[in-house]
Amino acid sequence: MLPETVRKHISGLPDQELIAYIATGTQVYEPEAIAYASEVLDGRQLDPQTIASAHAVARHNLERIDAKQRELAEKPLDAYDRVVAFATIGGLLDPHHFLQYAFADVQGRHRQAREWSKAGRLGGCTYLSLGGLALLILLDNHIAQIIGGAAFVLGTLLFIVVARS
């Protein structure tokens, strides 16, 4: 059942917007809403030529929007942001950048979100390896050296796994 507020909204749309609403279809709107919008449009008794023309314009605009969304989804992460992701372990050490990319996937920037995550994981593996190496080299304590060696090996192995993914 279509809520009354939705019915009022659809009924109040100008002709061009109503046609665009219908042209958008069930990819965005519920089937009941599209069916109701079609009923409203039929009730307005517009010239079929006007409807066809407006529908063509709406479809063209939707195709442009879809093309832009596909382009945005596949836009790569730039070099600066790769370095920032790597150095800040995916933004964990930098809340501003973390928030910028935490929602990149939701915003349709799928490739950037994947690349940010991977660069951050690579940075984390590198820090783990370097920290382990520092423990191994700098400390004279036998247990610290074992932990450092294990951290170095683990960080290096994780780096290889992440780099290949």
FENBEL-V87977 format. One record per pair of residues at least 24 apart in sequence whose ideal C-beta (glycine too) atoms are under 6 Angstrom apart, sorted by sequence separation. I is the first residue (numbers start at 1). J is the second residue. D is the distance in whole Angstrom. If there is no record, write none. Layout:
i & j & d
I & J & D
I & J & D
This chain:
i & j & d
10 & 36 & 6
129 & 155 & 3
10 & 37 & 5
90 & 117 & 6
128 & 155 & 3
129 & 156 & 5
11 & 40 & 6
2 & 32 & 5
10 & 40 & 6
90 & 120 & 2
125 & 155 & 5
85 & 116 & 5
89 & 120 & 5
23 & 55 & 5
86 & 119 & 5
125 & 158 & 4
2 & 36 & 6
85 & 119 & 4
89 & 123 & 5
125 & 159 & 4
19 & 54 & 4
23 & 58 & 4
73 & 108 & 5
76 & 111 & 6
77 & 112 & 5
85 & 120 & 5
89 & 124 & 4
19 & 55 & 5
23 & 59 & 5
72 & 108 & 5
86 & 122 & 6
87 & 123 & 6
72 & 109 & 6
73 & 110 & 5
74 & 111 & 5
82 & 119 & 5
86 & 123 & 4
125 & 162 & 6
16 & 54 & 5
20 & 58 & 4
77 & 115 & 4
19 & 58 & 6
69 & 108 & 6
77 & 116 & 6
122 & 162 & 6
121 & 162 & 5
